Amino acid sequence: MALLEDVGLQAHAGSLAAELPYGRKRVLEVATTLALEPELLLLDEPTSGMGREDIGRIVELIRRVAANRTVLMVEHNLSVVADLSHRITVMQRGEILADGTYAEVSRHSAVIEAYMGAGDA
């Protein structure tokens, strides 16, 4: 119950997981992993398919749980990446294009070309 409260799901304690809204199911997935007390938390696109309100909830949850563990996350929502990440590695086809802070990576020419095009119009 303490874990459900910690992730904001205490009001859904009596509900079946299948009955939860999509965003709350994603939070429950994180909560079940946290129950194992991992030192390293691997998250694959934790905000995929979520609305703005649910994204805000999951971002705050990730921020809290990252305080005492390493979090490795694959995420395509750049505002989430900018908000949460200390270090970013951008990959394309299994190769590292850039590595560093969000400010460094977002200005990197290979990243811009790979993900936004070369700018030739």
Backbone as CSV, one residue per row, in Angstrom:
resi,resn,N_x,N_y,N_z,CA_x,CA_y,CA_z,C_x,C_y,C_z
1,MET,0.826,-1.199,0.000,0.000,0.000,0.000,0.866,1.256,0.000
2,ALA,2.000,1.195,0.715,2.887,2.362,0.744,3.414,2.667,-0.655
3,LEU,3.735,1.641,-1.417,4.227,1.850,-2.782,3.126,2.431,-3.667
4,LEU,1.906,1.928,-3.533,0.794,2.488,-4.307,0.594,3.957,-3.970
5,GLU,0.721,4.286,-2.698,0.598,5.682,-2.299,1.737,6.513,-2.870
6,ASP,2.933,5.955,-2.841,4.111,6.672,-3.341,3.995,7.015,-4.824
7,VAL,3.342,6.151,-5.596,3.203,6.405,-7.034,1.850,7.007,-7.396
8,GLY,1.048,7.328,-6.386,-0.223,7.992,-6.634,-1.354,7.085,-7.080
9,LEU,-1.276,5.812,-6.753,-2.318,4.870,-7.164,-3.152,4.351,-5.995
10,GLN,-3.044,4.947,-4.822,-3.754,4.448,-3.650,-5.267,4.415,-3.870
11,ALA,-5.806,5.337,-4.619,-7.246,5.362,-4.880,-7.689,4.190,-5.756
12,HIS,-6.733,3.530,-6.406,-7.049,2.411,-7.307,-6.638,1.064,-6.712
13,ALA,-6.378,1.018,-5.409,-5.865,-0.204,-4.772,-6.788,-1.400,-4.965
14,GLY,-8.083,-1.187,-5.012,-9.024,-2.294,-5.182,-9.370,-2.594,-6.623
15,SER,-8.794,-1.879,-7.546,-9.116,-2.060,-8.964,-8.246,-3.129,-9.610
16,LEU,-8.788,-3.770,-10.627,-7.992,-4.669,-11.448,-7.119,-3.823,-12.370
17,ALA,-5.923,-4.286,-12.634,-5.017,-3.543,-13.510,-5.657,-3.300,-14.877
18,ALA,-6.396,-4.265,-15.382,-7.033,-4.138,-16.695,-8.066,-3.016,-16.733
19,GLU,-8.587,-2.609,-15.572,-9.609,-1.561,-15.512,-9.014,-0.155,-15.413
20,LEU,-7.713,-0.060,-15.205,-7.076,1.245,-15.042,-6.954,1.968,-16.379
21,PRO,-7.044,3.306,-16.359,-6.762,4.065,-17.584,-5.310,3.821,-18.023
22,TYR,-5.042,4.042,-19.304,-3.727,3.721,-19.869,-2.563,4.332,-19.086
23,GLY,-2.642,5.614,-18.779,-1.548,6.273,-18.068,-1.302,5.665,-16.698
24,ARG,-2.364,5.279,-16.020,-2.219,4.668,-14.689,-1.634,3.259,-14.802
25,LYS,-1.948,2.563,-15.889,-1.334,1.245,-16.115,0.178,1.390,-16.249
26,ARG,0.616,2.424,-16.947,2.058,2.650,-17.120,2.712,2.944,-15.781
27,VAL,2.038,3.723,-14.921,2.554,4.001,-13.582,2.616,2.705,-12.784
28,LEU,1.604,1.862,-12.915,1.603,0.571,-12.221,2.775,-0.295,-12.670
29,GLU,3.106,-0.253,-13.959,4.271,-0.999,-14.459,5.545,-0.551,-13.747
30,VAL,5.708,0.750,-13.601,6.880,1.276,-12.904,6.843,0.849,-11.437
31,ALA,5.665,0.919,-10.820,5.529,0.556,-9.408,5.889,-0.906,-9.168
32,THR,5.475,-1.806,-10.062,5.796,-3.220,-9.859,7.297,-3.464,-9.980
33,THR,7.944,-2.686,-10.809,9.403,-2.781,-10.919,10.067,-2.216,-9.667
34,LEU,9.572,-1.099,-9.169,10.135,-0.479,-7.960,9.990,-1.380,-6.746
35,ALA,8.970,-2.231,-6.744,8.778,-3.152,-5.624,9.980,-4.078,-5.448
36,LEU,10.732,-4.290,-6.513,11.926,-5.140,-6.464,13.161,-4.385,-5.989
37,GLU,13.003,-3.071,-5.759,14.079,-2.193,-5.289,15.339,-2.282,-6.160
38,PRO,15.193,-2.048,-7.462,16.360,-2.145,-8.354,17.318,-0.975,-8.163
39,GLU,18.588,-1.246,-8.383,19.594,-0.176,-8.380,19.599,0.547,-9.718
40,LEU,19.214,-0.169,-10.775,19.155,0.359,-12.133,17.747,0.133,-12.665
41,LEU,17.109,1.190,-13.121,15.764,1.101,-13.666,15.844,1.358,-15.166
42,LEU,15.421,0.393,-15.968,15.417,0.521,-17.425,13.999,0.823,-17.889
43,LEU,13.819,1.923,-18.586,12.497,2.328,-19.059,12.524,2.488,-20.574
44,ASP,11.585,1.831,-21.238,11.483,1.914,-22.690,10.263,2.752,-23.047
45,GLU,10.498,3.981,-23.483,9.465,4.924,-23.877,8.326,5.000,-22.852
46,PRO,8.654,5.422,-21.632,7.639,5.424,-20.574,6.470,6.369,-20.814
47,THR,6.598,7.347,-21.700,5.489,8.284,-21.941,4.756,8.012,-23.249
48,SER,5.125,6.958,-23.940,4.513,6.641,-25.232,3.000,6.480,-25.104
49,GLY,2.264,7.181,-25.940,0.818,7.055,-25.978,0.081,7.803,-24.888
50,MET,0.779,8.583,-24.089,0.144,9.285,-22.968,-0.264,10.696,-23.348
51,GLY,-1.312,11.166,-22.663,-1.718,12.559,-22.773,-0.837,13.420,-21.884
52,ARG,-0.961,14.717,-22.034,-0.120,15.684,-21.314,-0.173,15.492,-19.792
53,GLU,-1.372,15.298,-19.245,-1.520,15.145,-17.790,-0.781,13.906,-17.289
54,ASP,-0.942,12.791,-18.000,-0.256,11.558,-17.597,1.249,11.681,-17.771
55,ILE,1.687,12.387,-18.811,3.127,12.590,-19.007,3.704,13.334,-17.813
56,GLY,3.031,14.368,-17.368,3.492,15.112,-16.203,3.622,14.233,-14.973
57,ARG,2.642,13.346,-14.764,2.686,12.432,-13.615,3.874,11.476,-13.699
58,ILE,4.064,10.883,-14.861,5.137,9.888,-14.988,6.496,10.562,-14.917
59,VAL,6.625,11.770,-15.447,7.892,12.506,-15.360,8.232,12.775,-13.900
60,GLU,7.264,13.210,-13.129,7.527,13.470,-11.698,7.861,12.186,-10.964
61,LEU,7.205,11.092,-11.311,7.518,9.797,-10.695,8.951,9.388,-11.032
62,ILE,9.335,9.499,-12.286,10.696,9.135,-12.698,11.715,10.015,-11.981
63,ARG,11.431,11.298,-11.879,12.338,12.209,-11.188,12.533,11.772,-9.730
64,ARG,11.435,11.417,-9.063,11.527,10.985,-7.657,12.324,9.694,-7.508
65,VAL,12.024,8.704,-8.353,12.696,7.414,-8.186,14.145,7.466,-8.647
66,ALA,14.481,8.434,-9.483,15.866,8.571,-9.951,16.769,9.180,-8.887
67,ALA,16.189,9.679,-7.819,16.985,10.309,-6.760,17.928,9.326,-6.084
68,ASN,17.545,8.040,-6.052,18.404,7.069,-5.363,18.713,5.835,-6.213
69,ARG,18.655,6.008,-7.529,19.036,4.907,-8.425,19.346,5.487,-9.808
70,THR,20.012,4.692,-10.601,20.295,5.074,-11.983,19.090,4.705,-12.837
71,VAL,18.706,5.601,-13.723,17.612,5.340,-14.656,18.166,5.445,-16.065
72,LEU,17.994,4.387,-16.838,18.364,4.360,-18.250,17.056,4.307,-19.029
73,MET,16.865,5.282,-19.907,15.568,5.439,-20.535,15.717,5.669,-22.036
74,VAL,14.892,4.979,-22.799,14.730,5.266,-24.225,13.460,6.102,-24.310
75,GLU,13.556,7.273,-24.907,12.396,8.168,-24.967,12.504,9.045,-26.208
76,HIS,11.383,9.227,-26.910,11.357,10.052,-28.102,10.672,11.398,-27.882
77,ASN,10.075,11.602,-26.728,9.464,12.888,-26.406,10.589,13.805,-25.925
78,LEU,10.997,14.736,-26.775,12.169,15.558,-26.482,11.990,16.469,-25.278
79,SER,10.769,16.901,-24.993,10.583,17.726,-23.797,10.799,16.897,-22.537
80,VAL,10.422,15.634,-22.557,10.677,14.735,-21.423,12.180,14.494,-21.294
81,VAL,12.836,14.259,-22.414,14.287,14.045,-22.404,15.000,15.267,-21.828
82,ALA,14.631,16.438,-22.294,15.265,17.668,-21.815,15.005,17.879,-20.333
83,ASP,13.807,17.541,-19.870,13.411,17.754,-18.484,14.103,16.796,-17.517
84,LEU,14.292,15.549,-17.918,14.764,14.528,-16.985,16.242,14.159,-17.091
85,SER,16.808,14.312,-18.248,18.111,13.708,-18.508,19.288,14.579,-18.102
86,HIS,20.265,13.913,-17.504,21.541,14.562,-17.196,22.518,14.337,-18.347
87,ARG,22.408,13.160,-18.943,23.284,12.794,-20.053,22.450,12.093,-21.104
88,ILE,22.686,12.434,-22.356,21.910,11.886,-23.459,22.857,11.275,-24.478
89,THR,22.501,10.104,-24.949,23.222,9.469,-26.041,22.225,9.288,-27.179
90,VAL,22.525,9.856,-28.320,21.661,9.739,-29.494,22.268,8.696,-30.412
91,MET,21.420,7.731,-30.796,21.879,6.652,-31.662,21.047,6.611,-32.931
92,GLN,21.686,6.126,-33.988,20.999,5.892,-35.251,21.569,4.614,-35.839
93,ARG,20.682,3.656,-36.078,21.083,2.364,-36.657,22.213,1.705,-35.867
94,GLY,22.134,1.783,-34.551,23.105,1.126,-33.686,24.411,1.872,-33.485
95,GLU,24.550,3.034,-34.089,25.763,3.839,-33.959,25.489,5.078,-33.120
96,ILE,26.443,5.448,-32.282,26.308,6.655,-31.474,26.607,7.875,-32.337
97,LEU,25.633,8.786,-32.402,25.817,10.033,-33.148,26.381,11.128,-32.253
98,ALA,25.887,11.176,-31.019,26.314,12.238,-30.101,26.050,11.795,-28.673
99,ASP,26.816,12.376,-27.760,26.674,12.058,-26.346,27.013,13.312,-25.556
100,GLY,26.189,13.640,-24.582,26.449,14.815,-23.753,25.186,15.334,-23.112
101,THR,25.182,16.607,-22.766,23.997,17.236,-22.196,22.976,17.477,-23.304
102,TYR,21.754,17.802,-22.909,20.725,18.091,-23.907,21.150,19.262,-24.795
103,ALA,21.702,20.299,-24.182,22.134,21.476,-24.956,23.189,21.091,-25.983
104,GLU,24.134,20.248,-25.594,25.193,19.835,-26.518,24.637,18.965,-27.637
105,VAL,23.849,17.975,-27.277,23.334,17.016,-28.250,22.361,17.672,-29.216
106,SER,21.529,18.582,-28.713,20.527,19.206,-29.582,21.147,20.140,-30.623
107,ARG,22.389,20.548,-30.416,23.086,21.407,-31.391,24.034,20.620,-32.290
108,HIS,24.187,19.347,-32.024,25.145,18.523,-32.756,24.682,18.343,-34.204
109,SER,25.557,18.627,-35.154,25.184,18.608,-36.573,24.700,17.240,-37.047
110,ALA,25.305,16.162,-36.585,24.875,14.829,-37.016,23.476,14.505,-36.504
111,VAL,23.150,14.960,-35.323,21.812,14.740,-34.759,20.789,15.541,-35.543
112,ILE,21.096,16.779,-35.820,20.178,17.637,-36.582,19.930,17.045,-37.960
113,GLU,20.976,16.619,-38.629,20.823,16.050,-39.965,20.032,14.750,-39.926
114,ALA,20.321,13.879,-38.964,19.665,12.572,-38.904,18.183,12.674,-38.544
115,TYR,17.844,13.594,-37.673,16.474,13.638,-37.165,15.636,14.783,-37.689
116,MET,16.251,15.763,-38.310,15.474,16.895,-38.842,15.774,17.168,-40.291
117,GLY,16.660,16.400,-40.893,17.012,16.620,-42.287,18.155,17.588,-42.417
118,ALA,18.742,17.627,-43.568,19.927,18.445,-43.798,19.595,19.925,-43.948
119,GLY,18.335,20.261,-44.063,17.976,21.659,-44.203,17.918,22.141,-45.648
120,ASP,18.131,21.225,-46.591,18.032,21.591,-48.011,16.561,21.627,-48.418
121,ALA,16.125,22.780,-48.863,14.709,22.891,-49.256,14.602,23.318,-50.696
